Amino acid sequence: MSLRNGEVSHWWQQVGIPQLPNPLGEDREVDVVIVGGGFTGLWTAYYLAKADPSLRIAVLEQRHVGYGASGRNGGWLTNSITGGRAQYAARYSRELAEDFQLEMNRTVQEVIARCAAEGIDADILPGGEYEVAYTPAQERRLREHVATERTWKHTDLQFLDAAEAKNTIDVAGTRAATWHRHAARIHPAKLVAGLARVVRSLGVEIHENTRATALAPGVVQTKHAMVRAQYVVRATEGFTAELPGLRRLWLPMNSSLIVTEPLGADFFDRVGWRRGEVLGDYAHVYMYAQRTADGRIAIGGRGVPYRFGSRTDLDGQTPQRTIEHLRTVLHRMFPGTAGVDIEHAWSGVLGVPRDWTATVGLDRRTGMAWAGGYVGTGVSATNLAGRTLRDLILGRESELTRLPWVNHRVRRWEPEPLRWLATRSLYAAYSWADRSELAGRATTSPVAIAASRIAGRP
């Protein structure tokens, strides 16, 4: 069987890539214009239209809805806070950081509830998040993580020793694992396509094949037309670097996935992967995986992490060495997959702020709003961002607008070639550290520790 490479993603190939209509061809005037037709833009449009049906809302998308990370991710709907809680506690207060965690827990349930209410079938299965350690150094990090999590409210993290873990999901070499209930598996393209359908039914205009070339207060310029609005929302995530003046705002980080052929119920019964858990590990260059609704394993991780000059990919073409790396990880964790075919590989970009911390906000003076920088946690964080932007735009004071990521700003990334050299060196260091730990190193490599400090990574 030939391996399909790129073509946006396996998810979109399953449901069918939308046929692109003609781009926006004439000037428009609306109340809110949203640039980006992924989860952030669509959730924002959804909650605004629900709250005030009289609003004129337009969403502009350069290709088709869910073309970026929203239609290419690993399908983890989980409660992770990008950048962690500790920095929010240090900058603001521990109480606000814990409020943030509680709201992320609720967000997982909010997405599930909205899909049920709106008839969106996205293969959602709330099996929780399971992360495994299979080297001594990973086990040390896992145990330290558990001890830290137990000092915070709303984490609900459970520790599993080797025997308990292997009775949950039998990953080869398991030494310990963690699990929490605030996570679910989803099919990304089904979710984004269903959300777009609902948003259109609410009267929101979605203009695909319409690339924004410049954003300014009160106006978005596209190739063929101009859209004027009181509020301009930037929801461009990993493609933000393509906008004028924003090349160094968020770094477009590449992440890659492969998906197997259907494996059959017998395989999953043997390894115990029955409840729909999303699966990760405690490596430095970590992996993420799900058991799909049709019985495949989709597994992802960092491949070529960054392209010089903040260039972004178009169709998800993935280097062969990345495919082989992910195949090796899959076989190491599940030796029983050694003979199975890999059917599809693809890649996408996600937005990484300099302090690895997501943000949502509104400059009320200019009407310019934004959300993004999720660093891979966006399936859930986008929903919270959409609800927060609703409240900010409508002028509502709420629990959401008081969360510490609101109006958070960070310094920009370094100019080239510094950010290319730094990013490539960072992931080379993490890869070296992982190899040394697989070879038997019992403690976290100081190389990885130094890399994280230099990068400002929590």
matplotlib code that plots the C-alpha trace (Angstrom):
import matplotlib.pyplot as plt

x = [0.0, 1.4, 1.7, -0.2, 1.9, 0.5, -2.8, -3.6, -4.4, -5.9, -8.8, -9.7, -9.2, -11.7, -14.5, -13.6, -11.7, -14.2, -14.5, -13.3, -15.8, -14.8, -13.1, -14.7, -14.9, -16.4, -16.0, -18.1, -19.0, -19.8, -19.7, -17.0, -14.6, -12.6, -9.4, -8.9, -11.5, -10.1, -11.4, -10.6, -12.4, -15.4, -15.9, -15.7, -18.3, -20.5, -20.6, -21.0, -23.9, -25.6, -25.2, -26.4, -28.1, -28.2, -24.4, -23.1, -20.1, -17.8, -15.0, -12.2, -10.2, -7.2, -8.0, -10.9, -12.2, -9.9, -7.1, -4.5, -3.9, -7.6, -7.9, -4.5, -4.0, -3.9, -7.5, -6.8, -9.5, -7.8, -7.5, -3.8, -2.9, -0.3, 2.8, 1.6, 0.0, 3.1, 4.0, 0.4, 0.7, 4.0, 2.8, -0.8, -1.9, -2.3, -6.0, -6.2, -4.0, -6.3, -9.4, -7.8, -7.4, -11.0, -12.2, -10.1, -11.6, -15.1, -14.1, -13.6, -17.2, -18.4, -17.1, -18.7, -22.0, -22.0, -21.4, -24.3, -26.6, -25.7, -25.7, -22.0, -20.8, -17.0, -16.3, -15.9, -15.0, -14.2, -11.6, -9.3, -5.6, -3.1, 0.7, 3.3, 7.0, 9.1, 12.6, 14.1, 14.5, 10.9, 9.7, 11.5, 9.9, 6.5, 6.8, 7.9, 5.0, 2.5, 3.9, 3.6, 0.1, -1.1, -0.3, -2.8, -6.6, -8.7, -6.0, -7.5, -4.4, -4.0, -0.7, -0.5, 2.4, 3.8, 1.2, -1.8, -0.5, 0.0, -3.5, -4.7, -2.8, 0.1, 2.9, 6.1, 8.5, 6.0, 7.4, 4.6, 1.8, -0.6, -4.3, -6.9, -10.5, -10.5, -9.8, -11.5, -10.6, -12.1, -12.0, -10.6, -12.0, -15.5, -15.5, -14.4, -16.7, -19.6, -18.9, -18.7, -22.1, -23.6, -22.0, -23.4, -26.8, -26.6, -26.2, -22.4, -20.7, -17.7, -15.6, -13.1, -10.3, -9.9, -6.5, -6.1, -3.1, -3.2, -5.0, -5.5, -8.0, -11.4, -10.3, -9.0, -7.5, -7.7, -6.4, -9.7, -11.7, -11.7, -13.8, -14.6, -15.7, -15.7, -13.8, -11.1, -10.2, -6.9, -7.3, -4.4, -2.4, 0.6, 0.1, 0.4, 4.0, 2.7, 1.0, 2.9, 4.7, 4.0, 6.8, 8.5, 5.3, 4.7, 7.0, 5.3, 6.3, 5.8, 4.2, 3.7, 1.5, 1.2, -1.9, -1.9, -4.3, -7.2, -5.8, -8.9, -10.5, -8.2, -5.1, -6.7, -8.0, -4.5, -3.0, -6.0, -6.7, -10.5, -11.8, -10.7, -7.8, -5.6, -2.0, 1.2, 4.6, 7.2, 9.9, 11.4, 10.4, 7.1, 4.6, 0.8, -1.6, -5.2, -7.2, -9.4, -13.1, -12.4, -9.6, -6.4, -3.6, -2.8, 0.5, 2.4, 5.4, 7.9, 9.6, 11.4, 10.4, 10.9, 11.6, 14.0, 12.3, 9.1, 7.9, 4.8, 3.9, 1.0, -0.3, 1.3, 4.1, 6.3, 10.0, 10.6, 13.0, 10.1, 7.8, 10.4, 11.0, 7.3, 7.1, 10.0, 8.2, 5.0, 6.8, 8.8, 5.6, 3.5, 5.7, 2.6, 2.3, 5.6, 3.9, 1.1, 1.0, 1.2, -1.4, -1.0, 1.5, 1.0, 2.2, 1.0, 2.1, 1.1, 1.9, 4.6, 5.0, 8.4, 7.3, 5.3, 2.1, -1.2, -3.1, -6.5, -7.3, -8.9, -7.5, -10.7, -9.1, -8.5, -11.0, -8.2, -8.6, -6.6, -6.3, -3.7, -0.2, -1.6, 1.5, -0.5, -3.3, -5.7, -8.5, -9.9, -8.2, -9.8, -13.3, -12.3, -10.8, -14.0, -16.1, -13.7, -13.6, -17.4, -17.4, -14.6, -16.2, -19.7, -18.2, -19.1, -17.2, -17.1, -15.1, -13.6, -12.3, -10.6, -8.5, -4.7, -4.1, -6.4, -4.4, -1.2, 1.6, 5.2, 8.3, 9.0, 11.2, 14.8, 15.5, 17.0, 19.2, 19.1, 15.6, 16.4, 19.6, 18.0, 15.0, 17.1, 19.6, 16.8, 15.2, 18.6, 19.4, 16.0, 16.5, 20.0, 18.6, 15.9, 18.4, 20.6, 17.7, 16.6, 20.1, 19.8, 20.5, 18.6, 18.2, 17.1, 20.0, 21.5, 21.5, 17.7, 17.5, 19.8, 17.9, 14.6, 16.1, 17.6, 14.3, 12.2, 10.2, 8.4]
y = [0.0, 3.4, 6.0, 9.2, 12.2, 15.6, 16.5, 18.6, 15.6, 12.2, 13.8, 15.9, 13.1, 11.0, 13.6, 15.3, 18.5, 21.4, 22.7, 26.2, 28.8, 32.1, 34.5, 37.6, 39.9, 43.1, 45.4, 44.6, 46.4, 44.3, 44.6, 42.0, 40.6, 37.5, 36.5, 32.8, 30.0, 27.5, 26.7, 30.1, 32.1, 29.7, 29.5, 33.3, 33.7, 31.0, 32.6, 36.1, 35.1, 33.2, 36.1, 38.8, 37.5, 41.1, 41.3, 41.2, 38.8, 37.7, 35.1, 35.2, 32.1, 31.9, 28.3, 26.4, 26.2, 24.1, 24.3, 25.0, 23.3, 22.9, 20.3, 18.6, 18.1, 14.9, 15.2, 15.9, 17.8, 18.3, 20.7, 21.7, 25.3, 26.4, 27.4, 25.9, 27.5, 28.4, 31.5, 32.9, 32.3, 34.2, 37.1, 37.4, 35.1, 31.4, 31.9, 33.2, 30.4, 27.8, 29.6, 29.2, 25.5, 25.1, 26.9, 24.7, 21.6, 23.1, 23.9, 20.2, 19.6, 22.8, 21.5, 18.1, 19.8, 22.2, 19.3, 17.4, 20.4, 21.4, 17.9, 17.8, 14.2, 14.5, 11.0, 12.4, 9.8, 11.2, 8.6, 11.0, 11.7, 8.9, 9.6, 7.0, 6.8, 4.1, 5.1, 5.8, 9.5, 9.8, 8.1, 10.6, 13.5, 11.8, 11.4, 15.0, 16.1, 14.1, 15.7, 19.2, 18.6, 17.5, 20.9, 22.5, 22.5, 21.1, 18.8, 15.4, 13.6, 9.9, 8.1, 4.5, 2.2, -0.2, -2.9, -0.5, 1.2, -1.9, -3.0, 0.3, 0.6, -1.9, 0.3, -1.7, -1.0, 0.9, 2.0, 4.3, 6.5, 9.2, 9.7, 12.4, 12.6, 16.0, 14.9, 13.4, 12.0, 13.9, 13.8, 17.3, 17.7, 16.5, 19.0, 22.0, 21.1, 20.7, 23.9, 25.8, 24.4, 25.6, 29.0, 29.5, 28.5, 31.4, 33.9, 34.3, 34.9, 32.6, 33.6, 30.9, 31.2, 34.8, 35.6, 38.7, 40.7, 43.4, 44.0, 47.5, 49.2, 49.0, 47.3, 44.1, 44.2, 41.0, 40.4, 41.5, 43.5, 45.3, 44.5, 47.3, 46.5, 48.0, 44.9, 43.0, 39.7, 38.0, 34.2, 33.1, 31.0, 29.3, 31.5, 34.8, 35.2, 35.7, 39.0, 42.3, 43.3, 40.1, 37.7, 37.6, 37.6, 33.9, 31.2, 28.7, 25.4, 22.2, 19.1, 15.9, 12.8, 9.4, 7.1, 3.4, 1.1, -0.2, -2.6, -4.5, -4.9, -7.8, -5.6, -3.0, -5.7, -7.1, -3.8, -2.7, 0.5, 0.4, 3.6, 6.2, 7.7, 10.1, 8.9, 10.8, 10.2, 12.0, 12.3, 15.7, 15.5, 14.1, 12.1, 12.3, 9.6, 8.5, 5.4, 6.6, 5.8, 3.4, 1.5, 3.1, 4.7, 8.3, 9.3, 12.6, 14.5, 17.1, 16.4, 19.3, 21.8, 25.1, 26.4, 29.4, 32.7, 31.5, 29.9, 27.8, 24.7, 24.5, 20.9, 19.1, 17.3, 15.5, 14.5, 10.8, 10.9, 12.3, 9.5, 6.9, 8.6, 8.4, 4.8, 3.9, 5.5, 3.6, 0.3, 0.9, 1.6, -1.1, -3.9, -5.6, -2.8, -3.8, -5.3, -2.8, -0.3, 3.5, 4.9, 8.7, 11.2, 15.0, 18.1, 21.5, 24.5, 25.8, 29.2, 29.5, 32.7, 33.6, 32.6, 29.6, 31.1, 31.5, 34.8, 36.3, 40.0, 43.2, 46.7, 48.6, 51.8, 50.3, 47.5, 45.0, 41.6, 38.4, 34.9, 32.2, 31.0, 27.7, 25.6, 22.5, 22.9, 24.7, 22.1, 23.1, 26.6, 27.9, 27.3, 29.3, 32.0, 32.2, 32.7, 35.2, 37.2, 37.3, 38.8, 41.3, 42.5, 42.8, 44.7, 42.1, 41.8, 38.1, 35.3, 34.7, 38.2, 38.1, 35.1, 35.8, 35.1, 38.0, 40.8, 39.0, 40.2, 38.9, 40.1, 39.0, 36.2, 37.1, 37.9, 35.4, 33.5, 33.5, 31.9, 29.3, 28.3, 28.4, 26.3, 23.7, 23.5, 23.3, 20.2, 18.6, 18.9, 17.4, 14.5, 13.8, 13.8, 11.4, 9.0, 9.1, 8.3, 5.4, 4.1, 4.0, 7.4, 7.5, 11.2, 14.1, 15.2, 18.6, 19.3, 19.2, 21.3, 24.0, 24.0, 24.6, 27.5, 29.1, 28.8, 30.1, 26.9, 25.9]
z = [0.0, -1.0, 1.7, 1.2, 2.1, 2.8, 1.1, 4.2, 6.6, 7.0, 8.8, 5.8, 3.3, 5.3, 5.3, 2.0, 1.5, 0.9, -2.7, -2.6, -3.8, -5.4, -3.0, -1.6, -4.6, -3.3, -0.4, 2.7, 5.9, 9.0, 12.8, 13.4, 10.9, 11.9, 10.1, 10.2, 9.7, 12.3, 15.7, 17.2, 14.4, 14.2, 18.0, 18.3, 15.5, 17.1, 20.5, 19.2, 16.9, 19.7, 22.1, 19.7, 16.5, 15.1, 14.7, 11.2, 11.3, 8.6, 8.7, 6.2, 5.5, 3.1, 1.9, 3.5, 7.0, 9.2, 6.7, 9.4, 12.7, 13.4, 10.7, 11.2, 14.9, 16.9, 18.2, 21.9, 23.6, 26.9, 29.8, 29.5, 30.1, 27.6, 29.5, 32.8, 35.8, 37.8, 35.7, 36.2, 39.9, 39.9, 37.8, 39.2, 42.0, 42.7, 43.0, 39.4, 38.1, 39.8, 38.3, 34.9, 35.5, 36.6, 33.5, 31.2, 32.9, 32.2, 28.6, 27.8, 28.9, 27.1, 23.7, 24.3, 25.3, 22.3, 19.9, 21.4, 21.3, 17.7, 16.2, 15.5, 15.3, 15.8, 17.1, 20.6, 23.3, 26.8, 27.9, 29.7, 29.2, 29.8, 29.8, 30.2, 31.4, 29.9, 30.9, 34.4, 33.7, 32.4, 35.5, 37.7, 35.8, 36.0, 39.8, 40.2, 38.0, 40.2, 43.4, 41.9, 40.6, 44.0, 45.4, 42.9, 42.9, 40.1, 38.6, 39.4, 38.4, 39.2, 39.6, 38.2, 39.1, 36.5, 37.1, 37.1, 34.0, 32.0, 32.9, 31.4, 28.2, 27.8, 26.4, 26.1, 28.9, 31.1, 34.4, 35.6, 34.1, 34.9, 34.0, 34.4, 33.3, 31.7, 28.1, 25.1, 21.7, 18.7, 14.9, 14.1, 10.6, 11.6, 14.5, 12.4, 9.5, 11.8, 13.6, 10.2, 9.3, 12.5, 12.2, 8.7, 9.9, 12.4, 9.6, 9.8, 6.4, 5.8, 2.9, 2.0, -0.6, 0.7, 2.0, 4.2, 3.2, 5.9, 9.2, 10.6, 13.0, 11.4, 8.2, 6.7, 3.2, 1.0, -2.5, -4.2, -1.6, 1.7, 4.8, 7.2, 10.8, 14.3, 15.5, 13.7, 15.2, 14.4, 14.6, 12.4, 14.9, 13.0, 9.9, 11.8, 10.7, 7.1, 8.0, 7.6, 10.7, 12.6, 11.3, 14.8, 16.9, 17.1, 15.7, 13.4, 14.8, 12.7, 14.1, 12.1, 12.3, 10.8, 10.9, 10.6, 8.6, 10.7, 13.3, 14.4, 17.8, 18.7, 18.7, 21.0, 23.3, 23.7, 24.6, 26.6, 24.8, 25.1, 26.7, 24.1, 26.2, 24.4, 24.9, 25.5, 27.2, 29.3, 26.6, 25.9, 22.2, 23.3, 21.3, 21.2, 19.9, 19.8, 18.9, 16.1, 15.8, 12.9, 14.8, 13.7, 15.7, 14.8, 16.4, 16.2, 17.3, 16.2, 12.9, 11.2, 13.9, 12.1, 8.6, 8.1, 7.9, 9.6, 6.4, 6.7, 4.8, 2.4, 1.9, 4.9, 2.9, 5.5, 5.2, 5.1, 8.1, 10.2, 9.0, 10.0, 13.4, 14.2, 12.9, 15.2, 18.2, 17.4, 17.1, 20.3, 22.3, 20.6, 19.1, 17.7, 15.1, 13.5, 10.4, 9.9, 7.1, 7.6, 5.4, 5.7, 6.9, 7.2, 9.0, 10.1, 12.0, 15.4, 16.9, 19.6, 21.6, 23.0, 26.5, 25.3, 26.7, 24.9, 24.9, 24.1, 24.1, 22.8, 22.4, 23.0, 21.6, 18.2, 18.1, 17.3, 19.0, 18.9, 20.2, 19.8, 20.6, 21.9, 21.4, 20.7, 23.3, 21.0, 20.5, 23.9, 24.4, 21.2, 22.7, 25.8, 23.6, 21.6, 24.7, 26.1, 22.9, 22.9, 26.3, 25.5, 22.2, 23.9, 26.8, 29.4, 32.6, 33.4, 35.1, 31.7, 31.1, 34.5, 33.6, 33.6, 29.9, 28.9, 27.2, 28.0, 25.7, 25.3, 23.5, 20.0, 18.8, 17.8, 14.1, 11.7, 11.6, 15.5, 15.8, 13.2, 14.9, 18.3, 17.4, 15.5, 18.4, 21.0, 19.4, 18.6, 22.3, 23.3, 20.8, 22.1, 25.7, 24.7, 23.1, 26.1, 28.4, 26.2, 26.4, 30.2, 31.7, 35.0, 35.4, 33.1, 30.9, 31.8, 28.1, 28.1, 31.2, 29.7, 26.4, 28.2, 30.2, 27.2, 25.2, 28.1, 27.9, 31.1]

ax = plt.figure().add_subplot(projection="3d")
ax.plot(x, y, z, "-o")
ax.set_aspect("equal")
plt.show()
